[in-house]
Amino acid sequence: MKFSQSALPALAAAILVSFLTACGGSSSDSSTTAAGKCAQVAAAQPQPGRQHLTAPTASLPKGSIWNLKVDTNCGTFVIQVKSSVSPKAAASVVGLAKSGFYDALAIHRIAPGFVIQGGDPATNGSGGPGYTTVDTPDNNTTYSRATVAMAKTGADPAGAAGSQFFVVTGETAQLPSDYAVLGVVVSGMETVDRICAQPINPATTQGGAQADGAPAQPIVIQKITVTRVN
């Protein structure tokens, strides 16, 4: 399992030591088999046809706000995206979601008390849509709990984005201001916490003893539904 491409930088493993707190509570959900557990599903399969796309040329309407309802086998959460924050990434992700790009892709990385990460058509953290957008973040950008931002490699410029996104589960992720902010989870953070609390496959962990790797059982984005708020 590779995490070197379109993933958080290597310093994340060191930062994780400060964020090994409980992911949070969970509530009952129709997608779960029992409290705190996720429904069993087949593993996401690589989607080669989704890795050679052309970057969108259209922008979202200025000032528009969009909700992305993310249905997973662990429950549902909603990301609210403001087109003014990272316009290019927002237009790309909204367009990809509308096209069904994210359907049947994996949440491929769990870093307890830090982030969960998904949206890779290669399913292992190495892939993307075949293009990159750039929205350079302000130098004072911070990443607090429930923030959703776009993952990138350490070699990519600040604000680079493909299709992979991460949701911050710790109170604050002490990352440099290098990641384009997509939005914030406005409902279903208990689902994000449930995902964060799932067992990790020890064969995929990074940094030796640090619990940061792929979930032991498949976690799949079943569908993302896009709704314009204004």
Buried (B, 14 or more C-beta within 10 A) or exposed (E): BBBEBBBBBEEBBEBBEEBBEEBBEBEEBEBBEEEBBBBEBEEBEBBEEBBEBEBBEEEBEEEBBBBBBBBBBBBBBBBBBBBEBBBBBBBBBBBBBBEEBBBBBBBBBBBBBBBBBBBBBBBBBBBBBBBBBBBBBEEEBBBEBBBBBBBBBEEBEBBBBBBBBBBBBBEEBEBEBBBBBBBBBEBBBBBBBBBBBBEBEEEBBBBEEBBBBBBBBBBBBBBBBBEEEE
